[in-house]
């Protein structure tokens, strides 16, 4: 995972960015679960 995701998750980041992180976390989770585990 890119380290930028961890940095962007910092509490000082604006709420909009927090929403972006939440949405992308859900997308990434769905992608991982729907993809073959290698």
LUMVOKE-354855 format. One line per 4 residues: their letters; for each residue x, y, z of N, C-alpha, C. Coordinates in steps of 0.02 Angstrom, whole numbers. Example, Ala and Ser with C-alpha at 12.3 -4.5 7.8 and 13.67 -1.06 7.14 Angstrom:
! residues 2
AS = 660 -284 390 615 -225 390 660 -165 390  642 -112 354 684 -53 357 645 2 394
***
This chain:
! residues 38
XXXX = 42 -59 0 0 0 0 44 62 0  28 112 -40 67 174 -41 66 207 27  123 232 49 127 263 115 85 327 117  69 355 59 29 417 57 -39 406 88
XXXX = -66 345 83 -132 331 113 -128 340 188  -74 318 218 -65 325 291 -59 399 308  -20 436 269 -11 507 282 -77 545 274  -115 527 222 -179 561 209 -231 546 263
XXXX = -220 491 300 -267 472 353 -255 513 416  -205 558 414 -189 599 473 -251 639 495  -264 644 560 -323 679 587 -326 752 566  -270 782 548 -269 853 530 -295 865 459
XXXX = -303 810 421 -327 818 352 -401 837 353  -421 877 303 -490 902 300 -540 845 295  -602 855 319 -654 803 318 -666 774 249  -660 816 197 -671 791 129 -619 738 112
XXXX = -558 748 134 -505 699 121 -520 636 160  -547 643 220 -565 585 261 -617 543 226  -666 577 194 -718 542 157 -687 506 98  -638 539 65 -604 508 7 -568 445 29
XXXX = -536 449 87 -500 391 114 -549 334 128  -605 350 159 -655 300 176 -682 266 113  -699 306 63 -726 279 0 -674 234 -34  -611 257 -36 -560 218 -70 -543 155 -31
XXXX = -548 158 35 -536 98 75 -588 45 58  -651 67 51 -704 20 33 -693 -8 -37  -671 35 -84 -658 13 -152 -600 -36 -154  -547 -21 -116 -489 -64 -114 -507 -132 -83
XXXX = -547 -130 -31 -568 -192 2 -609 -235 -46  -655 -204 -82 -696 -240 -130 -653 -268 -186  -603 -230 -207 -558 -253 -260 -518 -313 -237  -493 -310 -176 -452 -364 -149 -494 -427 -141
XXXX = -555 -420 -117 -598 -478 -105 -623 -509 -170  -628 -467 -222 -654 -492 -286 -598 -518 -331  -535 -506 -310 -478 -527 -351 -450 -593 -325  -421 -633 -369 -389 -696 -347 -330 -682 -301
XX = -326 -716 -247 -270 -707 -201 -209 -744 -227  -154 -706 -239 -94 -737 -266 -38 -733 -215
***
